[in-house]
Amino acid sequence: MSLFKRKDSPYWWVKLTPRSGPPLQRSAGTTDKVAAQEYHDKLKAALWDQERLGLKPKRSWREAVVRWLEETSEKATHKEDKKKLIWLHPFLGDLTLDEVTLDVIDRIKSARLKEGSKGTCNRYLALIRAILIRSRDEWEWIDKVPKVRLFKEGTSRERSLTVDQATSLMDQLKEHQREMVLFSLATGLRRSNVLRLEWGQVNLELKHAWVRAAYSKNRRPISVPLNDVALEVLKRQVGKHPERVFTYRGKPINSTGTKAWYAALKRAGIEDFRWHDLRHTWATWQRQAGTPTHELQRLGGWRTGAMVERYAHLAPESLADAASRLNPVLAGYVPATRGQNEKRPPSLGAA
């Protein structure tokens, strides 16, 4: 029987047997037999089109999500993708991929903007676009995708502290927090890498630590040379825990955004500052100290130089050195007052 009911479901179910392939069994999603029969007839006609006319079977958004999560399980933002997809489910969960139109995406935009910023909305839109493009280009489930346009975002955040501000902050922190802040400012490591740091990743004799690829944002291991400040911080943690480096009352620290952290910021008179901005502070200080871009990229574990370029303007003295290299070439060249007997330097001859 092609239309039937199951004991474990209140809905009518459809069962069709194609010429090739396994039988197709699907819920009609309704308790109304007339509506279920209409769904059955549409599904049967679609199956006929697929077999006789060579049309692609319609795939659901749910199928795409399952395959996406399977294929991107090693992605650094896998957990974040899951959370986004759960939020998107009420909008897309019952649709086929060809039903994900610009109108649907516009509704998602409006709803997401009510809960967050344009930047956050862009992360959701980019995920939808990525799944649709893979459905078209790699899985060949659909022939075309809507043009998902992202919002224009402002310049990237570059909040950092001065040395005096950092000193004021550390004066207000409890000892365990102060040690983590100092280590972060000395190494530039991301918050999660500081929190998860284990003694198995540290070699005090060689003055070296490392971040395993599994815990790196770009899934590549990061080498961390330890300067004197970082080394002293680590030495003070020895013996407090057999595995984890940073602890509080004998237990590993798993969070930084505590009331004590925000209270210390307030007492230090520091506003609009997040823990991740310690990394920006470290990069800013490194550039101001003359660290070149390629070295800063390796120290910070950035995959490309693009993320490092935003700190380029903070090292004007190195650019001044580069600009001064033309002084010998341009020496004696006075464009507006050159006399008849004066000659251009050889390197500035006529083109």
Phi and psi in degrees as a GROMACS rama.xvg file:
@    title "Ramachandran Plot"
@    xaxis  label "Phi"
@    yaxis  label "Psi"
@TYPE xy
-81.5759  -15.0931  SER-2
-129.607  120.065  LEU-3
-152.484  172.67  PHE-4
-117.726  147.675  LYS-5
-108.751  154.906  ARG-6
-68.3281  -27.8612  LYS-7
-94.7013  11.023  ASP-8
-145.908  140.849  SER-9
-81.1991  -10.6916  PRO-10
-90.4956  159.55  TYR-11
-75.7385  147.648  TRP-12
-121.772  150.638  TRP-13
-114.041  135.876  VAL-14
-130.918  120.435  LYS-15
-126.715  146.733  LEU-16
-115.848  104.92  THR-17
-71.3625  166.416  PRO-18
-63.3274  -34.7598  ARG-19
-132.927  146.475  SER-20
95.7744  173.615  GLY-21
-73.4502  160.636  PRO-22
-60.2911  147.446  PRO-23
-101.456  120.266  LEU-24
-126.303  124.618  GLN-25
-149.43  145.259  ARG-26
-73.109  138.224  SER-27
-79.2496  -14.0073  ALA-28
71.4287  21.6735  GLY-29
-150.115  151.946  THR-30
-95.4426  -5.69315  THR-31
-85.3789  119.442  ASP-32
-66.6431  -35.1248  LYS-33
-64.6779  -45.5953  VAL-34
-64.6628  -37.3764  ALA-35
-65.1225  -37.7515  ALA-36
-65.07  -38.5738  GLN-37
-63.0197  -42.0107  GLU-38
-63.9021  -40.9168  TYR-39
-58.8772  -46.6936  HIS-40
-64.908  -40.0336  ASP-41
-65.9277  -41.1658  LYS-42
-66.2662  -39.0265  LEU-43
-66.1069  -40.3721  LYS-44
-65.8114  -39.8874  ALA-45
-64.8831  -38.5877  ALA-46
-65.5505  -37.789  LEU-47
-63.8509  -43.7527  TRP-48
-59.856  -40.3833  ASP-49
-65.2299  -40.7961  GLN-50
-77.901  -45.3872  GLU-51
-85.0756  -36.2645  ARG-52
-102.473  -3.2257  LEU-53
74.4919  21.3254  GLY-54
-77.0823  152.312  LEU-55
-73.2548  139.557  LYS-56
-66.4762  146.039  PRO-57
-74.3167  130.015  LYS-58
-107.481  146.846  ARG-59
-91.1557  159.188  SER-60
-61.0858  -36.2023  TRP-61
-60.7754  -43.684  ARG-62
-60.0464  -41.7852  GLU-63
-64.6473  -39.8012  ALA-64
-64.0445  -45.2919  VAL-65
-59.8509  -45.6976  VAL-66
-68.551  -38.7516  ARG-67
-60.0407  -47.8641  TRP-68
-65.3329  -34.3584  LEU-69
-66.7612  -42.4747  GLU-70
-80.7657  -17.074  GLU-71
-115.371  25.5007  THR-72
-63.3782  -23.4389  SER-73
-90.0921  -1.96036  GLU-74
-65.1433  139.451  LYS-75
-60.5117  -31.6225  ALA-76
-100.729  26.7725  THR-77
-58.095  -46.2502  HIS-78
-64.9116  -38.5194  LYS-79
-66.2075  -37.829  GLU-80
-60.3589  -42.6105  ASP-81
-58.7708  -45.8968  LYS-82
-62.3197  -41.2413  LYS-83
-64.6054  -41.9544  LYS-84
-67.9001  -33.1219  LEU-85
-64.3668  -41.9941  ILE-86
-65.3822  -35.902  TRP-87
-76.8773  -17.449  LEU-88
-54.8369  -44.6886  HIS-89
-59.7736  -25.3287  PRO-90
-88.4121  -32.5833  PHE-91
-120.674  -14.2108  LEU-92
-58.9234  -29.3462  GLY-93
-102.485  9.90219  ASP-94
-101.745  153.771  LEU-95
-85.6386  162.997  THR-96
-60.6255  -35.9868  LEU-97
-73.6825  -10.6983  ASP-98
-91.1355  -3.78095  GLU-99
-83.0696  87.5059  VAL-100
-101.107  176.383  THR-101
-62.7325  -33.2878  LEU-102
-62.5908  -41.995  ASP-103
-64.3554  -43.788  VAL-104
-65.6858  -36.1829  ILE-105
-63.5408  -37.9274  ASP-106
-65.082  -38.8001  ARG-107
-64.4788  -42.2596  ILE-108
-56.656  -49.6805  LYS-109
-61.4726  -43.9084  SER-110
-67.1997  -39.9688  ALA-111
-69.5686  -37.0562  ARG-112
-66.1675  -24.3311  LEU-113
-71.2413  -17.7866  LYS-114
-110.176  -9.6938  GLU-115
-166.944  -169.767  GLY-116
-83.5415  172.741  SER-117
-64.5072  -35.8681  LYS-118
-61.771  -44.1972  GLY-119
-64.5817  -42.3176  THR-120
-58.7135  -39.3776  CYS-121
-60.3457  -34.6409  ASN-122
-64.8282  -36.8095  ARG-123
-70.795  -44.0848  TYR-124
-64.0656  -39.1939  LEU-125
-64.8819  -35.3724  ALA-126
-67.4828  -44.2816  LEU-127
-58.1884  -47.6843  ILE-128
-61.1752  -42.2101  ARG-129
-62.7562  -41.9122  ALA-130
-67.2633  -41.8893  ILE-131
-65.4973  -42.3033  LEU-132
-65.5116  -39.779  ILE-133
-67.4761  -35.7455  ARG-134
-61.344  -33.9332  SER-135
-83.3067  -49.4209  ARG-136
-84.9895  -33.9565  ASP-137
-105.08  -43.3917  GLU-138
-89.7187  -19.5839  TRP-139
57.9166  41.3594  GLU-140
-87.2912  -27.5171  TRP-141
-135.996  161.756  ILE-142
-95.6557  -26.1798  ASP-143
-149.005  159.148  LYS-144
-130.077  150.737  VAL-145
-68.4176  152.155  PRO-146
-79.958  103.032  LYS-147
-86.4746  109.776  VAL-148
-95.9759  132.667  ARG-149
-91.2207  157.933  LEU-150
-73.5675  149.295  PHE-151
-74.3207  132.14  LYS-152
-107.805  157.589  GLU-153
-72.2482  179.477  GLY-154
-64.815  154.141  THR-155
-64.4765  152.741  SER-156
-69.7256  134.238  ARG-157
-132.547  39.8277  GLU-158
-73.22  127.401  ARG-159
-145.484  165.403  SER-160
-104.114  152.447  LEU-161
-80.9123  167.561  THR-162
-60.7628  -40.3477  VAL-163
-64.7112  -41.1787  ASP-164
-64.8812  -41.2588  GLN-165
-62.605  -39.8553  ALA-166
-64.4805  -43.2727  THR-167
-62.3826  -40.2617  SER-168
-64.0984  -47.1939  LEU-169
-65.2565  -28.7235  MET-170
-65.2111  -25.1128  ASP-171
-95.3712  -10.0125  GLN-172
-87.3822  153.904  LEU-173
-71.7573  161.033  LYS-174
-56.0387  -46.5492  GLU-175
-65.8297  -34.3071  HIS-176
-73.3743  -39.7402  GLN-177
-60.5742  -39.6759  ARG-178
-64.2309  -40.9204  GLU-179
-69.0563  -39.5767  MET-180
-64.1161  -44.4111  VAL-181
-63.1645  -41.4481  LEU-182
-65.4387  -38.5401  PHE-183
-64.4488  -42.3322  SER-184
-70.0328  -24.5133  LEU-185
-85.4549  -25.3595  ALA-186
-116.513  -24.8952  THR-187
77.334  11.019  GLY-188
-68.595  149.105  LEU-189
-67.3221  159.161  ARG-190
-55.7224  -47.9635  ARG-191
-62.0466  -34.6047  SER-192
-71.7743  -30.9685  ASN-193
-71.9266  -46.702  VAL-194
-62.1957  -39.4347  LEU-195
-88.2865  -1.57229  ARG-196
-57.8129  128.344  LEU-197
-115.739  157.8  GLU-198
-63.7599  -24.5126  TRP-199
-68.6098  -10.1357  GLY-200
-102.764  8.50105  GLN-201
-125.088  136.575  VAL-202
-128.078  98.8889  ASN-203
-66.4932  -34.2982  LEU-204
-66.1072  -41.8251  GLU-205
-85.6724  -2.1448  LEU-206
54.7421  52.37  LYS-207
-146.701  142.697  HIS-208
-135.995  170.628  ALA-209
-153.29  156.02  TRP-210
-109.804  125.513  VAL-211
-65.3735  150.47  ARG-212
-56.9914  -35.7265  ALA-213
-64.1094  -25.249  ALA-214
-106.404  6.51418  TYR-215
-91.9193  142.21  SER-216
-60.8989  -38.3694  LYS-217
-97.02  13.4326  ASN-218
60.2318  32.6856  ARG-219
-126.636  141.668  ARG-220
-63.5767  146.84  PRO-221
-117.724  127.018  ILE-222
-86.7084  133.566  SER-223
-124.361  93.6241  VAL-224
-68.1284  135.336  PRO-225
-97.8088  117.559  LEU-226
-78.2465  179.362  ASN-227
-60.6631  -39.8632  ASP-228
-65.9827  -46.6821  VAL-229
-62.2564  -39.9064  ALA-230
-63.9212  -43.1051  LEU-231
-65.2788  -37.1039  GLU-232
-61.1262  -45.896  VAL-233
-64.2512  -40.3463  LEU-234
-61.3376  -33.6499  LYS-235
-72.8021  -14.7508  ARG-236
-94.0921  -11.3679  GLN-237
-58.2955  132.39  VAL-238
90.1877  -7.29942  GLY-239
-81.0105  -29.0133  LYS-240
-154.284  143.166  HIS-241
-71.0426  -23.0548  PRO-242
-119.446  -57.6506  GLU-243
-85.1603  147.192  ARG-244
-80.5936  -50.9694  VAL-245
-99.989  120.991  PHE-246
-135.485  169.16  THR-247
-141.676  118.716  TYR-248
55.1045  41.0381  ARG-249
84.5431  -1.60132  GLY-250
-117.697  144.834  LYS-251
-59.1499  140.885  PRO-252
-84.1578  128.396  ILE-253
-116.961  0.0754027  ASN-254
-148.933  149.34  SER-255
-117.535  -24.4202  THR-256
-80.6641  60.0058  GLY-257
-95.4453  169.955  THR-258
-61.967  -36.9771  LYS-259
-63.2527  -37.0859  ALA-260
-64.5178  -49.1357  TRP-261
-69.7283  -32.1939  TYR-262
-67.0821  -38.79  ALA-263
-65.6399  -40.7984  ALA-264
-59.9027  -42.8899  LEU-265
-65.1428  -43.1692  LYS-266
-65.8749  -31.8666  ARG-267
-81.7543  -5.23284  ALA-268
73.7974  28.5826  GLY-269
-106.221  123.205  ILE-270
-114.077  159.839  GLU-271
51.5756  53.497  ASP-272
-134.554  129.508  PHE-273
-112.607  163.307  ARG-274
-58.3523  -39.7357  TRP-275
-61.612  -23.002  HIS-276
-67.9414  -13.6784  ASP-277
-63.3975  -34.5659  LEU-278
-67.9023  -41.2458  ARG-279
-61.9285  -39.3824  HIS-280
-62.1366  -46.7226  THR-281
-58.0724  -46.1165  TRP-282
-65.2874  -38.4281  ALA-283
-63.2436  -46.5601  THR-284
-63.9114  -38.286  TRP-285
-61.9936  -44.0467  GLN-286
-67.464  -41.135  ARG-287
-65.3381  -25.3216  GLN-288
-84.6982  -1.96942  ALA-289
97.3728  8.4422  GLY-290
-64.4895  123.677  THR-291
-70.2614  161.429  PRO-292
-57.637  -45.4691  THR-293
-66.2554  -32.9115  HIS-294
-72.9963  -41.0228  GLU-295
-63.1868  -37.9633  LEU-296
-60.4466  -44.1319  GLN-297
-70.4991  -41.0717  ARG-298
-62.5052  -40.2294  LEU-299
-85.2216  -7.91859  GLY-300
72.284  24.4826  GLY-301
-78.1585  140.466  TRP-302
-73.739  -36.1966  ARG-303
-126.789  167.097  THR-304
-79.8115  -9.12153  GLY-305
-60.8737  -39.7073  ALA-306
-70.5185  -21.7024  MET-307
-86.7032  -25.7178  VAL-308
-62.1371  -23.7239  GLU-309
-67.9642  -12.6641  ARG-310
-99.6187  2.17437  TYR-311
-62.4159  -36.4274  ALA-312
-70.2713  -8.75855  HIS-313
-86.4396  -0.0986072  LEU-314
-122.428  62.8008  ALA-315
-63.3204  -27.3669  PRO-316
-67.1515  -34.9461  GLU-317
-70.5279  -33.9339  SER-318
-70.8843  -35.0477  LEU-319
-63.4193  -39.2997  ALA-320
-61.3664  -41.042  ASP-321
-66.2913  -42.6104  ALA-322
-64.2397  -34.4463  ALA-323
-71.9474  -10.1318  SER-324
-67.0568  -16.1748  ARG-325
-89.0891  -5.05932  LEU-326
-55.537  -47.7372  ASN-327
-63.3872  -32.872  PRO-328
-70.4537  -38.0297  VAL-329
-92.5108  -4.39925  LEU-330
-55.7018  131.18  ALA-331
83.8289  -2.33723  GLY-332
-88.4193  113.707  TYR-333
-119.345  98.1121  VAL-334
-57.5244  -41.9913  PRO-335
-90.0422  -17.7249  ALA-336
-121.115  14.9828  THR-337
-64.3575  126.334  ARG-338
-78.12  175.847  GLY-339
-65.7467  -31.9789  GLN-340
-87.0057  -8.91051  ASN-341
-80.4475  143.256  GLU-342
-119.062  152.727  LYS-343
-71.9619  146.985  ARG-344
-58.8086  147.755  PRO-345
-51.5776  -37.7409  PRO-346
-74.2427  -13.579  SER-347
-109.705  27.7385  LEU-348
-66.8936  174.579  GLY-349
-60.5634  142.964  ALA-350
